[in-house]
Amino acid sequence: MELVNMVLCLFGGAILLLNSFSTSLQRVSVPAPLSALLFGIVVGPYGFEIIALDDFGVKPGILLEEAARITLAISLTGVALRLPHGYWSHNRQWIIPIIGLGMACMWAVATGLIWAFLGIPFTLALLIGAIVTPTDPVVSTPIVTGSVAEGQIPSRVRYNISSESGLNDGLAYLFVFLPLLLITESTQTAWREWLTHVLLREILLGTLLGAIFGFLVAKLFVYVTSHDLMEETAYSGFVIALALFLLGLLKFLGTNAILGVFIAAVVFGQRISQADEQNEDRESEIINRFFIIPIFILLGIGLPIREWSNLGVMAPIAMVGALLLRRLITVWLLRPFYAALHGKAETGFLSWFAAVGVSALYYATLVERETGRSDVFHCVTLAITLSLVVHGLTSTPFGAWLHRRS
């Protein structure tokens, strides 16, 4: 009972405090994820030792994995509803190259740097590189939303970061599971499992089912709203219910629930009216902020700071290099595909912001559960922390720079 009250006090107080000063914190370039992470460190084992992950009565890895999975589902729903009607057809010049070629390129750059600097087996470097490849939708949300971001960053840039973070989050499953299977299975078995189970069943079937459910739920939403069967106050519950329902159902069916939830929300958002979508977007952003802070408090409490020293002095260099160069090289290399959409200043902004966060945490805990290897979790949490510091502290100055250049 004391634990429950302690959790309510700490987490509720942090949400209340950080939300109260959210605009002020964003102006000084200290977004909510970074503030929440610091709060978790302060109250955790490396701070005042008020609470630890072991106190929750669940294995820390399982607690972080499930919390990350739920947070991702809520955040991806908000990302999908943030994109206006017609976005996907009008921005193919960005979406196709940055997803089709960009993810492979970022994976290659990150893997090469991690392998070169850490001196670990190549397959393990492939695995860590895959985990830090996708742009995180949860960390990206405070960077591209809110009054400060909307006043500085053009909508096309904010939408393109959002769409990329939504898509590559689920598709990273393909990249993560190939080296994971190569580590845990024979080569022949790994490739067969990857093609038949991961690609066909989890990715393609998950995408198809997500699209079908998104379409059906959108039809239901249109029907009940047009016939005055649902109160407007129930709108936000509709979206959250869709995210949680599909997160559980698609996982139960053995598909990629993360990607399926995003696809369902995309279809849902494009099928309902623009006014309803904007209303749902506002509601989902409010709820999204409620979920962002707790996951990073949990991460701050559970950071393996002592174990980071065992990774060696080259680990921070490798992680910072992977975080920054994977994006800089890829975005500028692919610029001919979307030069008509983004000038050099916008390309520079896009080439800098590819933060890692909750999606990387989810994959790191999943890998630790599947393999029993804690070194992957240690490397990835170091990368997440460095990304929150680097991308968080530079978000507002770079946004102001882009605003001046635009």
URKAKA-V52437 format. One record per helix or strand of 3 or more residues. SS is the DSSP state (~ for helix, > for strand). FROM is the first residue (numbers start at 1). TO is the last residue. If there is no record, write none. Layout:
ss=SS from=FROM to=TO
ss=SS from=FROM to=TO
This chain:
ss=~ from=2 to=20
ss=~ from=22 to=27
ss=~ from=32 to=43
ss=~ from=53 to=56
ss=~ from=60 to=82
ss=~ from=87 to=90
ss=~ from=92 to=100
ss=~ from=102 to=118
ss=~ from=122 to=131
ss=~ from=137 to=144
ss=~ from=147 to=152
ss=~ from=155 to=184
ss=~ from=187 to=226
ss=~ from=232 to=252
ss=~ from=257 to=271
ss=~ from=274 to=302
ss=~ from=305 to=311
ss=~ from=314 to=333
ss=~ from=335 to=338
ss=~ from=344 to=352
ss=~ from=358 to=371
ss=~ from=375 to=405
